[in-house]
Amino acid sequence: MRKINTGIWLDFKEAYILTIDENWQTEIQHLMSEVEHHAVKGGTRSKTPWGPQYSPRDRHTLEQDKHSEQQYFGEIISLIDPETESIVIFGPAEAKIGLKKAVEALQHYKPQLIAVLPSDYMTTNEIRALMIDFFKNPETYIKSTEKEQ
């Protein structure tokens, strides 16, 4: 059986799924998202002159967003190699937290979720270098983020 690690960089626009085998050979898959966060139209003014305009999002819009996010996370999970032993998730947005919950809810196989870490927007080569460096030296990334929190 092969030893496979998977690194995922994502935001709500796109995801990169990087598979690394025991020989440090990499394969990267790119997935564009169809998640649309609907803008709220209308709203009410506050009673103060020139005050902010606020409109709460309705339940229907929130449910549409939630459903499209869950579908996006499902597509990402379907691209993860079934032989994956460990996963790390990087990303600049809240999408990484949603994917973490989706991975933890998996029933059919349980890859070990090593970490969910913040990261900036990157090129494909930067993502590949970051993932390889993470799996070679995970203690440097995990310790440094634990100190920040």
Secondary structure, DSSP 8 states (H G I E B T S, - for coil): ---EEEEEEE-SSEEEEEEE-TT--EEEEEEE-----------EE-SSTT--EE----HHHHHHHHHHHHHHHHHHHHTS-TTEEEEEEEESSTHHHHHHHHHHT-SS---EEEEEEE-----HHHHHHHHHHHHH-HHHHHHHHHHH-
